[in-house]
Amino acid sequence: MIKVVQAYDGALITEVPSDDANALETKLATARRTFLDRDGWLAPHERIAILHRLADLLAGKVGHFAKLIAREGGKPLTDAKAEALRAVDGVRNGADELRNFAGREIPMGLTPASTRRMAFTIKEPIGVVAAISAFNHPLNLIVHQVVPAIAVGCPIIVKPASSTPLSCLEFVGLVRESGLPEPWCQTFLPEHTALAEAFATDSRVAFLSFIGSAAVGWRLRSKLAPGTRCALEHGGAAPVIVDRSADLDLTVPSLVKGGYYHAGQVCVSTQRIYVHNAIKAEFVARFTEAVKALKVGDPTLPTTEVGPLILPKEADRVMAWIEEAKAAGAEITTGGERLSERVISPAVLVEPPADVRISREEVFGPVTCVYGFDMVETAIQSANSLPLAFQASIYTQDLNFALEVAPRLDGSAVMINDHTAFRVDWMPFAGHRHSGYGIGGIPWTMREMTHEKMMVFKS
């Protein structure tokens, strides 16, 4: 059994059964058998109808899922409701995408040898999908893995984070209520971590979708069976460059949201803020006051803006990083205090040295760091100095500055006058270098879960 507790105070919510090696074998065999039975594949119109019913069922339980997310994951209730609403839209996005999900014509007759032929491709499901998810968006991340698989016709087995399995289990229950037979979408809650690795690396898995730590993701990729494709979504230490022309009335509240949303437990959470020295003092003062004003506490209360970290050991780690930076000379202008076993007050660190962990690695906690610069080249070099690269931001009122700097920042996306954690679910979402592999976003994941087959006709 797996005990599921409230992220805020560790109080027991419930216990759910775990799966052993025999259960894993049964689930993998079922998924593989389902895929091999081509006569049993669901037609696109059937998959569309299932996704429409699923979206309607999910829309009717937004409030329920919001409370569940807040309890098991610790995300403040207002943000948890936004996640649940996004999940509804994500399901609809999968159904909508199927209307234009197609192969293409391959031109023939371009050489004498290719005359009297025509060719085109069709998209086919790649096979069994193994999905391993993370705790920080316990419903919407599941949607991003399950919905594309349903849409394209892949049997999927999904493993939620052990600390937040309830949203996943209830969502998959709605999937079945929507009419998808159980073999097409199963859950897996391993009784120990070795089983999770056996699940991901089994030769019957055609595609691994992994959301979690880089260390685990890259290790699993190195052990995949030959031919298994994968997508890895890890994390970053997202950089922001604030130009001297930036509108601080816009910039400050935007960066507060980007840095402290879900207590910083977001893979593209704003972490490193490089501010022109001409406005640094004013920025630090205003930013500090705004962070200090954040309401911290029980995530199930509608007024809470920052909740707990997912586990006490994560709070221990974040506090150790803060203390290391402080000892090395960083100024803490607010926060950085242990309020409970799992809660840390939102912290602002000014000029932590480049060699401390909070400047080099993903903090995944309620901490941002502010650094000054005179020459933008210095800020760009610092922003690009880590092996992590995901999303970045620029704040400026100078169009030329934005056009000059944006192409030079490493990452898959650069936001102008918006924080690094901005995302809509139909856009491509990808980490570069250590931050990930492959492309997320529901339409993009649908492409990754298929392959194209070409047919050539000779007259």
N, C-alpha and C positions, 0 to 999 in steps of 0.2 A: 504493500500500500504506500501511496505517496501522500504525505500531509501537505495540505495547502493552507497557508496562513496569510493573514492580512499584512501587507507590506509595511503599514504604518506602525503597528504595535506587536506583530507576531502572534496575534490571537488566532486560534484555529478556525478556519472556515469549514473545511471538510476533509475527508480522505477519499482518494480515488484509487482504483486498482491499477497496479503496474503490470507490465508485460514481461514474460520470461522468454528464453530462447525458443521454446516451442511455439509460443504465440507469434514471435517474429517470423519463424519459418512458415507458419500458416498464412500470415498476412502477405508475405512476399510471394508465396506460391499462388495464392488467390489472385493477387494483382497481375502476376505474369500470365496466368491462365486466362484471365479476363481479357488481357491485351491480345493474346494469340487467337482468340475467338473472333475473327473478323465479322462473322455473321451477327455477333452481338454488339458491335459498335453502334453507338447512338448517332443518328443523323444530325446535321447541324441544327435543323429546326427543333429537334427534341432537346438539344443542349441549350438552345436559346430559351425555350419555354421553361426549362428547369431553372435557369439563371434568373428569369423574370419572376418566377414564383419565389425563389430564394430572396431576391431583393425585397419583395413585398413582405415576406415573413420577417426579415431582418429589420425593415423599417418600422414594423409594429413592436419591436422590442429594443428600440434605441435606448430608452431610459433604463431598462433592465441591464443591458450590456454596459452602459456607462457606469452604473454602480458596481458591477462586477469587475470592470477594468480598474476602477479606483480602489477597490478592496484588495484584489490579488496583485495588482501591479503598482499601486501607489501613485498613479497619475491623478492629479487634481480633477475633480468631478467635471468642471467646465471643459477641460481639455479631453477628458474621457468621452464626454458626449460628442465632441467634435470628431474624435476617432471613430465612434460608432456611426456617425453620419457619413463620414468618408468611406467606411466599409460598405454601406448601402450603395453609394455611388460607384464604388469599385466593382461590385457585382454587376451593376448595370453596364459599366464600361466594358466588361468582358463580353456580355451579350451583344452590345452595340458593335464591338470590333469584328465580330464574326460576319457582319454584313459585307465587309470589305476585305476579309481575310482570304487571300487567294494567291495562286502562283502567277506566272507570267509567260508570255510568248517568247521563245528563243528564235531569233531570225535565222532562216535558212535561205538557200539560193545565193549566198554571198560569194560562193566559189563554185566552179563547175562540179566539184565533188559533192556539194550539198544541194544540188538542184533536185526538184521533184520531191521535196520533203517539207514537212512542217513539224514543229516541235513546241511543246509547252510543258510547264511544270505544274504539279499539284502539291499542296502541303499535306503532309501526313503526320500524325502524332508520333513522337520519338519512341515512346514506350513507357515503362514504369518510372514514375517520378518519386524520389525520396526527398522529402522536405524537412529540414531542421530549422526551427524558428527561434526567435529571441523573446525576451520578457517585456521589452520596453513598449511595444505596441501589440499586446497579446491578441487582439482581434484583427486589426488591419494588416499586420504582417501575414497572418494566416490567410486572409483574403487574397493578398498578393501572390501567394504560392498556390492556393487551392483553386481559385477562380480561373486562372489561365489554363490549368490542367483540365478542369471540367470543360472549358470552352473549346480546347483543341482536341479533346478526346483521349487524354492520357489517364490511366489509373494512377492515383496518388496515395501515398501513405505519408501522413504528416506527423512529425514529432514536435509538440510545443515545448517551450521551456518548462523545466520541472517545477519552477516557482510559480508559473502562471498558466496552468493547463486548462482552467475552467472555461475561459472564453472560447478556446479552440474546441473543446468537447461540445459545448452548446452550439457553436456555429456548425460543426459537422452534423449534429443532430438536426439542425434546420436544413442542411443539404439533403439529408435522407427524407425529411418531411416534404421537401420540394420535388421528390420523385427520382432522385439519382440512386440507383441500386448500390447497396453497401460496398460491393467489391471495387467500385470505381473511386471510392474515397474512404479511406480507413485512417484511424489514429494509431499512434504508437507511443507508449509511455514506458520506456525501458526501466527495468529495475536497477540497472547499474550502467555506468558510462561505457563499458566495453561493448555492451549490446548496441549502443548508439553507433559506435564505429563499425560494427559488423553490419548494421543496417545500411549505412551510407556506402560501404565498400562492396556490398554483395554484387555478384556478376549479373544478377537479374535487373539491377537498377540501370536504366538508360540515361537518367538525368538526375543530378543532385542539385537541389536548391538549398543553399546554406546561408543563414543569417546569424552572425555571432562573432566571436573573437577571431582575430587574424591568426593567432597561434593554432587554434583548433581547425579553422577553415583551410589553411594551407597544408596542415598535416593530413587532413582527410583527402584533399586533392591529390597529394602524393601517393595515396594508397588506393585510388579508385581503380576499378576493374578496367581492363583495356576496352576502349570504345565508349566508356561512360563520359558524357559531357557534364559540365557543371556551371553554376553561377554562384559566386561568393560575394556576400555583402558584409564588409567588416566596418571599421570605423575610421575616424580622422581626428585631427586637432585643428578644426576649421579656422583659417585666417581671415581677417578683415583688415582692409586698409581704409582709414578715414582721412580724407583730404582736408586741407585747411579751408576749402570752400564748403564743406559739408554743412547741411542744415541740422544743427544739433537738436532742434525741436522734433525732427523726424528721426534722427540717428539714435538718440539715447533710448527712447522707448522701444524702438525696433530691436536694438542689440540686447536690451534687457530680456525681451521675449526670446530672442535667438540663443541667448546664453543660459537661461534658467528654466526654459520650458522642460517639463518633466524632470526637474532637478538636474538638468544637464545630461540626462541619460538618453541621448539621441546621437546617432552616428555622425550627424552633420551639425551638431551643436556648436555654436560660436565659442571658441576657446581663446584664440590669440588675436588681440585687437591692436593694430599698429596705427597710432594717431600722430598726425603732424604736430611737431613741438609748438607751433604757433597757437594751437588750440588745445594742447594736451591738458593743461591745468584746469581749464574750464570744463573740458570733457570729463576728466576724472571726478571733479566735484559734482557735476550734474548726474553722472552715471552712478556714482556712489550713493547719492541720495535716493535715486530711483530704485536701486537694488535694495537699499536699507528698508524701503517702504513696502517691499513684497511681503505678502501675508503667508507665513510658513506654518504648516501644521497638518491636521487630519485631512487627507485628500478627499474624503467623502463629504466634506462640508463645502457648500457652493462658493464660499468666500476665499477658500485656500488657493494660492497661486503656486506654491512650491511645496511638494510633499517629501516623502522619505526616499532614501536609496533602497534598492531592492533587498539588500542583505546587510546585516551588521558588519560583515567582513569587508564589504565595499565601502562602508563609512569609515572603517579603520584605515583602509588604504588611502582614501581621499584625505583624511586628516593627516596621515603620515606625509603625503606629498605637500600639503600646505605647510606643515612644520619644517620640512626640508627647505622649501623655498624661503620661508621666513628666516631661518637660520643662515641662509646664504645671502640675505640682504634685501629680499622683497619687502615692500611695504604693503600691509593689509589695511585697506581703507575702510572695509566693513566686513562683517561676517567671519566665517571660518571657525565657528564655535560649535561644539557638539551639544545639540539640544536634547538628544535622546540617543538610544542605541542605534537608530537608523536615520536620524534627521540631523543635517548640518545646516547652519544658517548660511544663506547665499554669500559667497566671498568674492571680493575684488582684490586682485594682487597686482601691484604696480612694479614694473621692472624686475620680475624674477630673472635670475641669470639664465643664459641660454642653455647651460648644461644641467639644470635641475630637471627632474622628471616631468614636472608640470609644464615645462616649456618644450619638452621633447616628445611626450607621449599623450595619448588620449586620456583625459582625466575622467570622463564619464561621470561627472558629479557637478554640483552647483558652484562652479568656480570659473571665472574668466580672468585673463591676464592682459594688462595694458602695457604697451611699450611705445616709447616716443621715437620719432624719426625726423630728420631734416631733409634728406634726399630720398625720393620715392624708390630709387634703385636699391637702397639699403633695405627698405621695407619689403620690396618684392623678393630680394635675395633671402631674407629671413623667413618670409612666408613660404617660400619654396624649398626651405632647407631640410625638411623632414622627409622620410620615405613614405609618409602618408599623403594622400591627395584625393580629396572628395569634392566638396563644394566650398566656394570662397565668396567673399563679398567686397564691394567697393562702395563707399559713401562719398558722394561728390555732387556739386552743382555745376561742374566744369565738364562739358561733353568731351573735350579733347583729352582731359585726364582719364576719363572712363575708357575712351577708345584706345588710349595708349597703354593703360595698365591691364585691362581685362584679358587681352590675348597673352599676356606675359605671366599671368598667375596659373600655376599648375592646378589641375582639377578637371572634373567632367562638366562643371557648371559654375559660372560666375554671376552672382546677383548684383545688380546695380541699385543702390538705395533700398536694399532689402537684406534681411539677415540670412545667414548661411543655412538655416534649417527650413527654409521655404521648400515646399514640395506639393505638387498635385500628382494624383495617382496615374495619370495618363502620360506623364512626361518621362523621358529616359532618366534613369537614376543609377549611377555607377561610380564605384570607387576605382581609382587608378593606383598603380604600384601596389604597395602593401595593403591598400584600402579595399581591394576587391578585384573581382574578375567577372566579366560578363556584364549584362545590362538588365536592370530591373525596371519596374513600371509595367502595368498590366499588359498593354499591347506588345511591349518589347519582350516580356517574359513569354507571351504566347508564341512569338517567333522563335525564341530559344528552345521551346518545348516541342518544336516540329522540325522536320527536315523536308527538303524539296525533292520530289521524284520527277525526273524528266521522261517524257514519252515522245518518241520520234516516229512519225508516220512517213512511209515512202510510197508514193503512188506508182 
